[in-house]
Amino acid sequence: MTATTHSTRVDYFYQQDPREHLVESDGPLSPGQAARLLIERHFADAENNLVLPEADASEDELLRQAEILGITRIRLHDQG
């Protein structure tokens, strides 16, 4: 059995600057999952890891945390 990779283009604003990121995953991405990936992308190297969400954070918590950190207008576009 072959594993299928799912591609999703994520359009978003970071600090009011439009950006896009292509994500490869095992299945469809939720907005909260995309928010977590974007937070990790922009803040993983931060000396203070308190900005990173908890592992069990809910969709709403992830989206709120992203907004606080300047990641907004997250839009997902399924690439197949």
C-alpha positions as semicolon CSV with decimal commas, in nm:
position;residue;x (nm);y (nm);z (nm)
1;M;0,000;0,000;0,000
2;T;0,138;0,341;-0,098
3;A;0,102;0,642;0,133
4;T;-0,058;0,941;-0,034
5;T;0,090;1,283;0,025
6;H;-0,154;1,571;0,042
7;S;-0,047;1,920;-0,069
8;T;-0,207;2,235;0,068
9;R;-0,116;2,591;-0,022
10;V;-0,156;2,817;0,279
11;D;-0,207;3,186;0,206
12;Y;-0,174;3,413;0,509
13;F;-0,052;3,747;0,635
14;Y;0,250;3,773;0,865
15;Q;0,290;4,114;1,026
16;Q;0,051;4,249;0,758
17;D;0,272;4,112;0,479
18;P;0,103;3,858;0,243
19;R;0,278;3,521;0,232
20;E;0,222;3,169;0,109
21;H;0,355;2,833;0,215
22;L;0,312;2,489;0,058
23;V;0,252;2,211;0,312
24;E;0,286;1,840;0,241
25;S;0,086;1,625;0,484
26;D;-0,077;1,284;0,523
27;G;-0,426;1,428;0,478
28;P;-0,627;1,749;0,461
29;L;-0,508;2,030;0,685
30;S;-0,737;2,215;0,925
31;P;-0,699;2,591;0,984
32;G;-0,569;2,519;1,335
33;Q;-0,308;2,274;1,206
34;A;-0,199;2,532;0,950
35;A;-0,176;2,795;1,227
36;R;0,048;2,563;1,432
37;L;0,277;2,501;1,135
38;L;0,302;2,874;1,063
39;I;0,378;2,957;1,427
40;E;0,650;2,692;1,425
41;R;0,782;2,824;1,092
42;H;0,813;3,181;1,215
43;F;0,896;3,128;1,583
44;A;1,069;2,788;1,621
45;D;1,408;2,957;1,655
46;A;1,284;3,200;1,919
47;E;1,486;3,190;2,239
48;N;1,162;3,198;2,436
49;N;0,957;2,893;2,340
50;L;0,657;3,024;2,536
51;V;0,511;3,152;2,207
52;L;0,478;2,795;2,076
53;P;0,133;2,642;2,139
54;E;0,076;2,350;2,374
55;A;0,066;2,008;2,206
56;D;-0,302;1,965;2,299
57;A;-0,415;2,318;2,202
58;S;-0,760;2,339;2,041
59;E;-0,830;2,479;1,694
60;D;-0,954;2,805;1,847
61;E;-0,649;2,835;2,075
62;L;-0,414;2,780;1,780
63;L;-0,588;3,042;1,567
64;R;-0,592;3,292;1,858
65;Q;-0,222;3,235;1,928
66;A;-0,139;3,284;1,559
67;E;-0,333;3,611;1,553
68;I;-0,154;3,738;1,865
69;L;0,176;3,662;1,692
70;G;0,078;3,850;1,375
71;I;-0,028;3,553;1,162
72;T;-0,371;3,632;1,021
73;R;-0,606;3,568;0,729
74;I;-0,511;3,201;0,700
75;R;-0,665;3,050;0,388
76;L;-0,620;2,691;0,274
77;H;-0,615;2,582;-0,089
78;D;-0,620;2,208;-0,151
79;Q;-0,362;2,113;-0,413
80;G;-0,457;1,745;-0,417
